[in-house]
Amino acid sequence: MKIGSSILAIILLPIAATSAFSQRNNAQHELNTANTLPKNQFFYAVTGNESSELSYDPSAFPKNLPMQLIQGGNSRLTYKMPLGADRVQMLIQSNGRPLKARVELWCGPIRRTHFLDISNMNGQETPVRACLKFKAVDSAGPQTLQINTSEDSTFPAWVGVDVMTPERSAERQKVFDAIWKSSTKIYSQGDKTIRSVPIADNVKSVMLLVWSKDVGKKVVQGQ
């Protein structure tokens, strides 16, 4: 997965459940006491002991969005953002085939402000649910959300999009702000810096909140 954004991207990546045999506990204290951690590995382990309220909040990541099929072979769907909109929710999945797609937000015909590349082996077991925050401006023309499939014609995708009203967006922002303040953060300098976070085998989904709020107003790019 590759991210390029100037404001905020929140992405929920479900992870396929593992068998009972492999559901062992990667204890946080074992990770903290290890003296052989790679320099790029963060000292925090995702164990699933604490679950964000967003993971089971249907208003944050709805599962019942009206879905549209995008055929493979560089097919695309476009959604014009209404005037004043600043947040959009997305659900992207497949019927069990590999999921390969790109999400882009365009401000006018030539300025791309956000993009997300998606690539996983099974878009039914591991769909992507996302909430994207963007600036509510139309100075360069109407903002358009564009979702493309890959060049391979055998990899279609199902897509659901919901543009949030300003009132709903403000309510979601309060929740996101609270999570941001209380969560463990990983700082990445840039210049192809790599950060890795261990994930316990019993964890079924991971939520990423990516924001350059505390370090400046530069564009966020990552992979």
Buried (B, 14 or more C-beta within 10 A) or exposed (E): EEBBBBBBBBBBBBBEBBEEEEEEEBEBEEBEEEEEEEEEBBEBBBBBEEEBEBBEEEEBBBEEBEEEEBEBEEBEBEBEBEEEBBBBBBBBBBEEBBBBBBBBBBBBEEEEBBBBBBBBEBBEBBBBBBBBBBEBEBEEEEBBBBBBBBEEEEBBBBBBBBBBEEEBBEEBBEBBEEBBEEEEEEEBEEEEEEEEBBBBBBBEBBBBBBBBEEEEEEEBBBE
